[in-house]
């Protein structure tokens, strides 16, 4: 997000968790008042889905209370707030993609914490963009693509769940869409993912094929994986009204995956 914003000529002031604890209201107030930005983009989140089952208070502090603090300060100072939420606010029982106004019903503590953050945003911030996205991958962080590549090389075999369906999303494509959206001043709720959907197994299969790796890949059910937090079986997000607002949708996820792999290879060669 920072790289894309700077490339467009925006002045960016980035604060990591060491510089700003969003669960501290006064710290948030001081930070925003000092900079007086036109827009605050909240990229802070507790994202450990299974960890949230044991660290529920911590997840809610960051994903809910932190959003309340940002929304309150942005309201005080008349600043636009961009906040990222998740497909996991839905229970996955719907047989079709989820629209922006479908009622959320999260299955796990992480999803509930993100939903509380959404509610704080809607009730407090007068000008906001609530962006739900899913299955993120991009340079500079842990993601499913990197996990699959590492396990394929280290172990040569993978077991991946095939009963959860969603939309893989490249952070570069997401960043471009979000910055274009901010320029429209069309505030509200948006679903932003790369086009198309798949299962985690289907995603892993495409990763191996695109990377030219040979590994044993076996589909399994969620119950065989035995994770602490239940996941929605279907968390595909419908993009309406993104096309109507921006004039385009994000490219298909297999195309995004290939661009990501090319980017990481280029970065590896440059080191």
C-alpha positions as CSV (number, residue, x, y, z in Angstrom):
1,X,0.0,0.0,0.0
2,X,2.8,2.4,0.9
3,X,4.7,1.8,-2.3
4,X,1.6,2.3,-4.5
5,X,0.6,5.5,-2.7
6,X,4.1,7.0,-2.9
7,X,4.2,6.0,-6.6
8,X,1.1,8.2,-7.1
9,X,2.7,11.2,-5.4
10,X,1.0,10.9,-2.1
11,X,2.9,11.8,1.1
12,X,2.8,8.7,3.3
13,X,3.5,8.6,7.1
14,X,3.7,5.0,8.1
15,X,3.5,3.8,11.7
16,X,4.2,0.2,12.7
17,X,3.1,-1.4,15.9
18,X,6.3,-0.2,17.6
19,X,5.4,3.4,16.8
20,X,1.7,3.3,17.4
21,X,-0.5,1.0,19.5
22,X,-4.0,1.5,18.1
23,X,-5.5,0.0,21.3
24,X,-4.3,3.2,23.1
25,X,-6.9,5.9,22.4
26,X,-4.7,8.8,23.5
27,X,-1.8,7.5,21.5
28,X,-4.0,7.4,18.4
29,X,-5.3,10.9,19.1
30,X,-1.8,12.3,19.4
31,X,-0.5,10.5,16.2
32,X,-3.4,11.6,14.0
33,X,-3.4,15.2,15.4
34,X,0.3,15.5,14.8
35,X,0.1,14.5,11.1
36,X,-3.4,15.8,10.2
37,X,-3.7,13.4,7.3
38,X,-6.4,13.5,4.7
39,X,-6.9,9.8,5.1
40,X,-6.0,7.1,7.6
41,X,-5.6,3.6,6.3
42,X,-5.8,1.0,9.0
43,X,-3.6,-2.0,8.2
44,X,-3.2,-3.1,11.8
45,X,-4.9,-6.4,12.7
46,X,-4.7,-9.5,14.8
47,X,-4.8,-12.1,12.1
48,X,-4.0,-15.4,13.8
49,X,-7.3,-17.2,13.3
50,X,-6.6,-20.1,15.5
51,X,-4.7,-18.0,18.1
52,X,-7.7,-15.8,18.5
53,X,-9.6,-18.8,20.1
54,X,-7.1,-18.7,23.0
55,X,-6.2,-15.0,22.9
56,X,-9.8,-13.6,22.4
57,X,-9.2,-10.5,24.5
58,X,-6.1,-9.6,22.5
59,X,-7.9,-10.2,19.2
60,X,-10.8,-8.0,20.3
61,X,-8.5,-5.3,21.6
62,X,-6.8,-4.9,18.2
63,X,-9.6,-5.8,15.8
64,X,-12.5,-4.1,17.6
65,X,-11.3,-1.6,20.2
66,X,-8.5,-0.4,17.9
67,X,-11.0,0.4,15.2
68,X,-13.2,2.2,17.7
69,X,-10.2,4.4,18.6
70,X,-9.3,5.2,15.0
71,X,-12.9,5.9,14.1
72,X,-13.4,8.2,17.1
73,X,-10.3,10.2,16.4
74,X,-11.1,10.4,12.6
75,X,-14.5,11.7,13.5
76,X,-13.1,14.3,15.9
77,X,-10.6,15.5,13.2
78,X,-12.8,15.0,10.1
79,X,-10.4,12.5,8.5
80,X,-11.4,9.7,6.1
81,X,-10.8,6.2,7.5
82,X,-10.1,3.1,5.4
83,X,-10.4,-0.2,7.3
84,X,-9.8,-3.8,6.2
85,X,-12.1,-6.6,7.3
86,X,-12.5,-10.2,6.2
87,X,-14.5,-12.8,4.5
88,X,-14.6,-14.6,7.9
89,X,-17.4,-12.4,9.1
90,X,-19.7,-14.8,7.2
91,X,-20.6,-18.3,8.3
92,X,-20.1,-19.9,4.9
93,X,-23.6,-21.5,4.8
94,X,-24.7,-19.5,1.7
95,X,-24.4,-21.4,-1.6
96,X,-23.6,-18.3,-3.6
97,X,-21.1,-15.4,-3.2
98,X,-21.7,-13.0,-0.3
99,X,-23.0,-9.5,-1.1
100,X,-21.9,-6.5,0.9
101,X,-25.3,-6.3,2.7
102,X,-25.6,-10.0,3.6
103,X,-25.9,-10.4,7.3
104,X,-22.6,-11.4,8.9
105,X,-22.5,-14.5,11.3
106,X,-18.9,-15.4,12.1
107,X,-18.0,-18.9,13.1
108,X,-14.9,-18.1,15.2
109,X,-13.4,-15.5,17.6
110,X,-11.3,-13.9,14.9
111,X,-14.4,-13.3,12.7
112,X,-16.4,-11.9,15.7
113,X,-13.6,-9.5,16.6
114,X,-13.5,-8.3,13.0
115,X,-17.3,-7.9,12.9
116,X,-17.1,-5.8,16.1
117,X,-14.6,-3.6,14.4
118,X,-16.9,-3.2,11.4
119,X,-19.8,-2.2,13.7
120,X,-17.6,0.4,15.5
121,X,-16.6,1.8,12.1
122,X,-20.1,2.1,10.8
123,X,-21.5,3.7,14.0
124,X,-18.7,6.2,14.7
125,X,-16.8,7.2,11.5
126,X,-18.8,9.6,9.3
127,X,-16.6,9.0,6.2
128,X,-15.2,5.5,5.8
129,X,-14.4,2.7,3.4
130,X,-14.9,-0.7,4.8
131,X,-13.0,-3.2,2.7
132,X,-13.7,-6.9,3.0
133,X,-11.0,-9.0,1.4
134,X,-9.7,-12.6,1.6
135,X,-6.8,-15.0,1.2
136,X,-4.2,-12.3,0.9
137,X,-0.7,-13.0,-0.6
138,X,2.0,-10.4,-1.3
139,X,5.7,-9.5,-0.9
140,X,7.0,-9.0,2.6
141,X,4.8,-11.2,4.7
142,X,3.8,-14.7,5.6
143,X,1.1,-16.1,3.2
144,X,-0.3,-19.3,1.9
145,X,1.8,-19.2,-1.3
146,X,5.1,-19.0,0.6
147,X,3.9,-21.8,2.9
148,X,3.1,-24.1,-0.1
149,X,6.4,-23.3,-1.8
150,X,8.4,-24.0,1.4
151,X,6.7,-27.3,2.2
152,X,6.9,-28.5,-1.3
153,X,10.7,-28.0,-1.3
154,X,11.3,-29.2,2.3
155,X,8.9,-32.2,2.5
156,X,7.8,-32.9,-1.1
157,X,4.3,-33.6,0.0
158,X,1.3,-31.5,1.2
159,X,-2.1,-32.2,2.6
160,X,-4.5,-29.2,1.9
161,X,-8.2,-28.8,2.7
162,X,-10.5,-29.0,-0.2
163,X,-13.8,-28.0,1.5
164,X,-13.3,-24.3,2.0
165,X,-13.9,-22.0,-1.0
166,X,-12.8,-18.4,-1.3
167,X,-11.0,-15.8,-3.4
168,X,-7.2,-15.5,-3.4
169,X,-6.1,-11.8,-3.5
170,X,-2.8,-10.2,-4.5
171,X,-2.0,-7.3,-2.2
172,X,-0.7,-5.2,-5.1
173,X,-4.0,-5.4,-6.9
174,X,-5.9,-4.7,-3.7
175,X,-3.7,-1.6,-3.0
176,X,-4.4,-0.2,-6.5
177,X,-8.1,-0.7,-6.2
178,X,-8.3,0.8,-2.7
179,X,-6.4,3.9,-3.7
180,X,-8.6,4.3,-6.8
181,X,-11.6,3.9,-4.5
182,X,-10.4,6.6,-2.1
183,X,-10.3,9.0,-5.0
184,X,-14.0,8.5,-5.8
185,X,-15.3,9.7,-2.4
186,X,-17.9,7.0,-2.8
187,X,-17.8,5.9,0.9
188,X,-19.2,2.6,2.1
189,X,-18.7,-1.1,2.2
190,X,-16.8,-2.9,-0.6
191,X,-15.7,-6.5,-1.3
192,X,-12.3,-6.4,-3.1
193,X,-10.7,-9.6,-4.2
194,X,-9.1,-11.0,-7.3
195,X,-11.7,-12.4,-9.7
196,X,-12.6,-16.1,-9.5
197,X,-12.7,-18.5,-6.6
198,X,-11.1,-21.8,-5.6
199,X,-10.5,-24.1,-2.6
200,X,-7.2,-24.1,-0.7
201,X,-6.4,-27.3,-2.4
202,X,-7.1,-25.8,-5.8
203,X,-5.0,-22.8,-4.9
204,X,-2.1,-25.0,-3.8
205,X,-2.3,-27.0,-7.0
206,X,-2.1,-23.8,-9.1
207,X,0.9,-22.6,-7.0
208,X,2.9,-25.8,-7.6
209,X,2.1,-25.7,-11.3
210,X,2.9,-22.0,-11.8
211,X,6.2,-22.4,-9.8
212,X,7.2,-25.6,-11.7
213,X,7.4,-27.7,-8.6
214,X,6.8,-31.4,-8.3
215,X,5.3,-32.4,-5.0
216,X,2.7,-34.9,-3.7
217,X,-0.6,-33.0,-3.1
218,X,-3.5,-34.6,-1.3
219,X,-6.9,-33.1,-0.7
220,X,-8.3,-33.5,2.8
221,X,-11.4,-32.3,4.8
222,X,-11.3,-29.6,7.4
223,X,-12.0,-32.1,10.2
224,X,-8.8,-34.0,9.3
225,X,-6.8,-30.9,9.7
226,X,-8.3,-30.4,13.2
227,X,-7.7,-26.7,13.7
228,X,-9.0,-24.9,16.8
229,X,-11.1,-22.4,14.9
230,X,-13.8,-23.4,12.5
231,X,-13.7,-21.9,9.0
232,X,-16.6,-21.0,6.6
233,X,-17.0,-23.6,3.9
234,X,-17.9,-20.8,1.4
235,X,-16.5,-17.3,1.9
236,X,-16.5,-16.1,-1.8
237,X,-17.2,-12.4,-1.9
238,X,-19.4,-10.8,-4.6
239,X,-17.7,-7.5,-5.8
240,X,-20.8,-5.4,-6.4
241,X,-20.6,-2.4,-6.6
242,X,-16.9,-2.3,-7.3
243,X,-17.3,-2.4,-11.1
244,X,-20.0,0.2,-11.0
245,X,-17.8,2.5,-8.8
246,X,-14.3,2.0,-10.3
247,X,-15.2,0.9,-13.8
248,X,-13.2,-2.3,-13.5
249,X,-12.7,-5.5,-11.4
250,X,-9.5,-7.1,-10.3
251,X,-7.8,-9.6,-12.6
252,X,-8.4,-13.3,-12.1
253,X,-6.4,-14.8,-9.2
254,X,-4.3,-17.2,-11.4
255,X,-3.0,-14.2,-13.3
256,X,-2.3,-12.4,-10.0
257,X,-0.4,-15.5,-8.7
258,X,1.9,-15.5,-11.7
259,X,2.7,-11.9,-11.3
260,X,3.4,-12.4,-7.6
261,X,5.8,-15.3,-8.4
262,X,7.5,-13.2,-11.1
263,X,7.9,-10.3,-8.6
264,X,9.4,-12.5,-5.9
265,X,11.8,-14.1,-8.4
266,X,12.9,-10.7,-9.6
267,X,13.5,-9.7,-5.9
268,X,15.5,-12.8,-5.2
269,X,17.7,-12.1,-8.3
270,X,18.3,-8.5,-7.1
271,X,19.6,-9.6,-3.7
